[in-house]
Amino acid sequence: MKKLIVVCLLIAVLSASCGGGDGGGNGDSAAIKNVIHDMWDAYNQGNYAKALTYCTNYGDEDEEIAQMTAMKNFTGNVTVKGIENIKISGSSATAKVTLYIAGQTDIDEVKLVKIDGNWKINMGEGTEPPPVINGEETDIGYTTSVGFEDLPLCDWNDWDHNDWLADINVTTYDAGIAGDMKLYQMDFVITPQTHMTAFDHEMHLAVDAFDGTGTWELFLNEVRTASGGYTPSGIDVVLYSSTGAALTSGTVARLSVYFPEGIYFNVGDYDPFAAGTYHGEGLFYDPYIKVLNTGDVIHAGDARMLSVPTDWTPPGEGTAIWVPYPKVGAASDPCVGPVFTAYWWKP
C-alpha cells in the first residue's frame, strides 16, 4: 500500500506540465511521445532540473526538485511502457500513458498544451482562471502597439519598424466598493500582429511602477505557464521565447498581476502617444525584445522601438518608415534613427 501511495504522489508531482517538440498531424503525435519519453529519461538520470524544462505549472522549482529526489530514492526508475490514444484539439491534447513504477503498472491520462510551438505535459491544471478578486473592471482600452526594428544601431539599418509588432491591452480592476480607489489586479494582454524579419526574438514585459507586493501569473492561450511574486523592485517576465513561433501559432499572452491589499495607481497618468514619447517613454512598463540572432536588447526608449496606435499600418519589408509617413524625418545619423513628430502616423 505504501508503494501505491508513493506512486500516486509521484504522478501528481510530475503532472504539473512538461513540454517540447513541434509539428502537425502525425508530427504532433510524435512530438508528444518524445516529450513524455524525454521528461522521464531526464528524471531517471537524476537530472530533475532538465525534467522540469519539459514541464509547466509546477510551482517552486526547488521544492519540485526536492520532491522528485525523495521519490526517486524510494521508487527507483520509471519505465514508459506505452503512449496511445493521443487526441489533439488545437493547442491542447491528451494521451494515455502506461508507466511501470516501483513494481506496479500505472495508467494515466496526460494532458498537454502547445506553447510557442512546443508541446508540454499539463497534468491537471489545464485552463485555470486567475485568483478570485472581489473587483470590477475599471479601465478597458488602454491599448498600444509596439513595433520594433531589429537591426543594429550605428550600422546599416532599413528602419522599417515591422520586424516585430504586437498589441498590448491593459485592463485594471478595483474592489467594486464605493470609495475604494485602489488597484487590485492588472491584466496585460499581448497579441502578436506582424513578424517581418529573418531574425527571431525573445519578448519580455518588465514593470516596476507598482508600489506594493503581490503575485503574478502568465497565461499563454489561457493556459497558465508561469507564476511568481511581485515586489516594488518589479518583475521581468518572458512572454515569448520565440516571437516567430508566437505569431505562427497565434499565441496570445496574458500577464496578470494581483495585489491582495490593493495599491494606488492611475493608468491615466501615462500617455503612450504624447509628444516626445515615440519610443515607449510614455508607457509605465517596458515591453522589450532580445534579438536572438545578435544578442541585441531593445528596450523602451530605444530608437528602434515605437509605441503607436493599434490601427496604424507598418511599412512594407525594407521600406523606411519615412516613406509611407512623410511627417517622419529620414535618419541622417544611424546611431539616432528617424526623427519623429507628434502624431506622425496621422495623414
VOGU-3710 file (C-alpha; in Angstrom, 3 decimals, decimal comma):
1> mkklivvcll> 0,000/0,000/0,000  2,827/2,397/0,826  4,335/1,874/-2,624  0,999/2,602/-4,268  0,633/5,856/-2,340  4,105/6,968/-3,366  3,395/6,090/-6,998  0,294/8,264/-6,931  2,208/11,120/-5,344  4,921/10,814/-7,968
11> iavlsascgg> 2,393/11,031/-10,783  0,846/14,102/-9,154  4,174/15,877/-8,768  5,175/15,267/-12,370  1,685/16,119/-13,580  2,246/19,807/-13,300  3,129/20,107/-17,042  6,003/19,311/-19,374  6,962/20,008/-22,992  8,977/20,072/-26,222
21> gdgggngdsa> 8,727/19,066/-29,842  6,877/20,592/-32,732  4,944/19,609/-35,772  1,478/18,977/-37,081  -0,698/15,900/-37,540  1,491/12,834/-37,137  4,356/15,192/-36,324  2,425/16,422/-33,296  1,797/12,856/-32,125  5,491/12,044/-32,454
31> aiknvihdmw> 6,416/15,243/-30,624  4,030/14,402/-27,785  5,585/10,954/-27,393  9,067/12,493/-27,433  8,126/14,963/-24,703  6,867/12,245/-22,387  9,881/9,996/-23,004  12,366/12,880/-22,680  10,917/14,037/-19,375  11,062/10,562/-17,819
41> daynqgnyak> 14,540/9,951/-19,251  15,788/13,101/-17,520  14,064/12,024/-14,311  15,669/8,584/-14,435  19,078/10,196/-14,945  18,533/12,283/-11,818  18,529/15,483/-13,881  15,389/16,915/-12,319  16,030/20,468/-13,491  16,085/19,179/-17,054
51> altyctnygd> 12,927/17,152/-16,424  11,208/20,357/-15,364  12,178/22,064/-18,610  9,610/19,798/-20,214  7,045/20,982/-17,672  4,849/23,925/-16,711  2,537/24,816/-13,795  4,836/23,043/-11,366  5,199/25,692/-8,672  8,509/26,368/-6,950
61> edeeiaqmta> 11,346/24,680/-8,829  13,471/23,923/-5,751  10,539/22,281/-3,986  9,682/20,186/-7,038  13,291/19,026/-7,399  13,403/18,096/-3,706  10,218/16,038/-4,056  11,486/14,328/-7,201  14,741/13,462/-5,466  12,983/11,945/-2,458
71> mknftgnvtv> 10,556/9,968/-4,556  13,157/8,578/-6,924  15,232/7,482/-3,945  12,206/5,474/-2,802  10,748/4,186/-6,086  13,744/3,985/-8,405  13,459/4,476/-12,152  10,242/4,823/-14,124  9,672/2,916/-17,366  7,318/4,263/-20,020
81> kgienikisg> 5,542/1,123/-21,251  3,194/2,765/-23,733  1,727/6,016/-25,079  -1,510/5,727/-27,022  -4,917/7,284/-27,704  -3,359/10,661/-28,488  -6,144/13,175/-29,128  -5,255/16,640/-30,385  -7,605/19,629/-30,458  -5,914/22,866/-31,491
91> ssatakvtly> -3,234/23,656/-28,920  -4,456/21,042/-26,420  -4,025/17,281/-26,376  -4,426/14,198/-24,223  -2,618/10,862/-24,254  -2,984/7,597/-22,337  0,384/6,790/-20,760  1,286/3,462/-19,158  4,129/3,628/-16,632  5,925/0,928/-14,658
101> iagqtdidev> 6,872/2,331/-11,245  8,139/0,508/-8,171  6,943/-2,861/-9,467  3,482/-1,610/-10,352  1,775/-0,532/-13,565  0,060/2,834/-13,620  -2,172/4,044/-16,462  -2,954/7,740/-16,564  -4,406/10,277/-18,973  -1,854/13,022/-19,533
111> klvkidgnwk> -2,968/16,474/-20,635  -0,723/18,505/-22,905  -0,695/22,025/-24,251  1,237/23,572/-27,128  3,128/26,700/-26,112  5,225/28,686/-28,582  5,094/25,699/-30,927  6,258/23,211/-28,261  4,138/20,545/-26,582  4,094/20,496/-22,784
121> inmgegtepp> 2,511/17,948/-20,480  -0,208/19,672/-18,474  -1,363/17,238/-15,839  -4,364/18,639/-14,039  -4,114/22,446/-14,141  -5,487/22,847/-17,640  -7,043/26,244/-18,213  -7,008/27,911/-14,849  -8,772/31,184/-14,059  -6,915/33,853/-12,101
131> pvingeetdi> -7,463/34,139/-8,350  -10,904/35,477/-7,485  -10,691/39,147/-6,648  -13,799/40,912/-5,378  -13,479/43,555/-8,035  -14,796/45,086/-11,215  -13,184/46,158/-14,445  -12,406/49,847/-14,202  -10,295/50,637/-17,261  -10,615/48,952/-20,640
141> gyttsvgfed> -8,942/50,064/-23,834  -5,586/51,391/-22,635  -4,102/49,767/-25,685  -0,983/50,421/-27,676  1,011/48,648/-30,331  4,749/48,283/-30,041  6,773/47,977/-33,227  10,434/47,041/-33,408  13,301/47,442/-35,831  15,724/44,630/-35,009
151> lplcdwndwd> 18,829/45,636/-36,979  21,758/47,160/-35,073  22,145/50,843/-34,244  25,140/52,703/-35,666  25,189/50,331/-38,638  23,204/49,829/-41,805  19,508/49,784/-40,944  16,371/49,789/-43,091  14,240/51,466/-40,351  11,035/49,685/-41,398
161> hndwladinv> 9,944/49,071/-37,762  7,953/45,979/-38,776  10,264/43,218/-37,550  8,021/42,521/-34,546  4,673/44,173/-33,887  2,319/43,306/-31,035  -0,756/44,912/-29,493  -0,808/45,320/-25,704  -4,103/45,911/-23,910  -4,196/46,884/-20,236
171> ttydagiagd> -7,243/46,269/-18,035  -7,404/47,244/-14,363  -9,707/46,061/-11,580  -10,816/47,800/-8,394  -12,596/46,303/-5,385  -16,082/47,186/-6,577  -16,616/49,103/-3,351  -17,653/52,758/-3,318  -14,808/54,958/-2,111  -12,113/52,296/-2,560
181> mklyqmdfvi> -9,909/53,630/-5,369  -7,172/51,050/-5,010  -5,952/48,792/-7,797  -6,283/45,075/-7,041  -5,496/43,483/-10,383  -3,978/44,458/-13,719  -4,026/42,378/-16,884  -1,653/42,872/-19,804  -2,902/41,040/-22,909  -0,342/40,762/-25,709
191> tpqthmtafd> -1,497/39,833/-29,215  1,078/39,175/-31,973  0,476/41,124/-35,182  3,490/41,134/-37,509  6,869/39,408/-37,809  8,669/40,612/-40,972  12,259/39,567/-40,400  14,669/36,691/-40,766  15,668/37,211/-37,124  13,843/35,825/-34,123
201> hemhlavdaf> 13,309/37,411/-30,730  12,531/36,739/-27,106  9,878/39,154/-25,832  9,728/40,335/-22,226  7,467/42,576/-20,193  9,162/44,334/-17,293  7,351/46,606/-14,846  8,399/48,252/-11,584  5,770/51,001/-11,424  3,664/49,418/-8,678
211> dgtgtwelfl> 4,413/50,324/-5,063  3,176/47,198/-3,387  3,550/43,448/-3,068  1,546/40,725/-4,737  1,773/37,901/-7,227  1,722/37,425/-10,981  0,733/34,714/-13,439  1,465/34,262/-17,136  -1,098/32,584/-19,384  -0,457/31,552/-22,996
221> nevrtasggy> -3,726/30,999/-24,831  -5,314/30,990/-21,367  -3,135/28,157/-20,061  -1,043/29,186/-17,058  2,632/28,645/-17,804  4,485/30,603/-15,115  3,904/32,489/-11,876  5,781/34,326/-9,149  5,775/37,123/-6,616  5,685/40,867/-7,178
231> tpsgidvvly> 7,706/43,299/-5,054  8,313/47,046/-5,512  11,586/46,184/-7,260  9,423/44,897/-10,096  9,279/41,865/-12,360  10,719/40,887/-15,726  8,676/38,124/-17,376  9,488/36,298/-20,617  6,269/36,402/-22,634  7,513/34,572/-25,723
241> sstgaaltsg> 10,700/32,573/-26,151  10,224/32,964/-29,921  8,200/35,784/-31,436  8,190/33,974/-34,759  6,611/30,896/-33,200  4,168/33,067/-31,251  2,875/34,699/-34,432  2,723/31,414/-36,362  0,793/29,677/-33,582  -1,379/32,712/-32,793
251> tvarlsvyfp> -0,352/32,598/-29,142  -1,946/35,361/-27,070  -0,171/36,070/-23,771  -1,865/37,392/-20,640  0,232/38,629/-17,736  -1,941/39,193/-14,663  -0,593/40,981/-11,584  -2,546/40,746/-8,314  -2,395/42,972/-5,223  -4,478/41,425/-2,398
261> egiyfnvgdy> -4,182/44,549/-0,237  -4,660/46,946/-3,122  -2,336/49,744/-4,272  -2,791/53,276/-5,542  -2,039/53,502/-9,248  -3,636/55,540/-12,019  -3,155/54,336/-15,593  -4,464/57,708/-16,750  -1,235/59,350/-15,594  0,521/57,783/-18,576
271> dpfaagtyhg> 0,100/58,661/-22,261  1,896/56,329/-24,683  1,304/58,736/-27,584  2,248/62,069/-26,015  4,622/64,337/-27,923  8,210/63,276/-27,347  7,306/59,746/-26,243  7,579/57,966/-29,556  9,709/55,077/-28,337  7,727/53,826/-25,349
281> eglfydpyik> 8,798/56,544/-22,909  5,110/57,173/-22,132  4,477/53,597/-21,031  4,638/52,555/-17,371  6,084/49,187/-18,385  8,872/48,027/-20,690  7,837/45,558/-23,417  11,301/44,805/-24,732  12,845/42,217/-27,030  16,129/40,354/-27,203
291> vlntgdviha> 17,242/39,651/-30,772  18,264/36,009/-30,600  20,470/36,186/-33,696  22,598/39,108/-32,462  22,078/39,260/-28,691  20,929/42,869/-29,063  18,366/44,019/-26,465  15,862/46,726/-27,428  14,123/48,454/-24,512  11,576/51,243/-24,319
301> gdarmlsvpt> 13,426/54,464/-25,110  15,475/52,838/-27,870  15,089/54,496/-31,300  14,278/51,062/-32,736  11,082/50,706/-30,681  7,846/52,562/-31,405  4,661/52,925/-29,346  1,844/53,529/-31,802  -1,965/53,216/-32,023  -3,251/49,760/-32,876
311> dwtppgegta> -4,804/50,950/-36,151  -1,553/52,100/-37,724  -0,128/50,259/-40,738  3,552/49,281/-40,600  5,728/49,881/-43,674  6,419/47,054/-46,078  9,542/44,969/-45,599  12,647/47,026/-46,327  10,665/50,268/-46,674  11,904/53,017/-44,351
321> iwvpypkvga> 9,197/54,411/-42,112  9,525/57,942/-43,528  8,393/56,731/-46,966  4,725/55,981/-46,064  4,793/58,514/-43,195  6,213/61,807/-44,536  5,916/63,548/-41,145  8,864/61,378/-40,074  12,276/62,758/-40,906  14,796/60,448/-42,572
331> asdpcvgpvf> 17,577/59,004/-40,460  20,703/61,046/-41,102  22,569/59,535/-38,153  22,431/55,702/-37,901  23,007/55,970/-34,149  19,984/58,239/-33,686  17,473/56,984/-36,223  14,464/58,676/-37,815  13,122/61,991/-36,486  9,534/61,692/-35,254
341> taywwkp> 6,992/64,432/-34,578  3,706/64,464/-32,637  1,041/62,207/-34,195  3,312/61,387/-37,103  1,091/58,434/-38,070  -1,841/60,728/-38,937  -2,332/61,974/-42,541
//
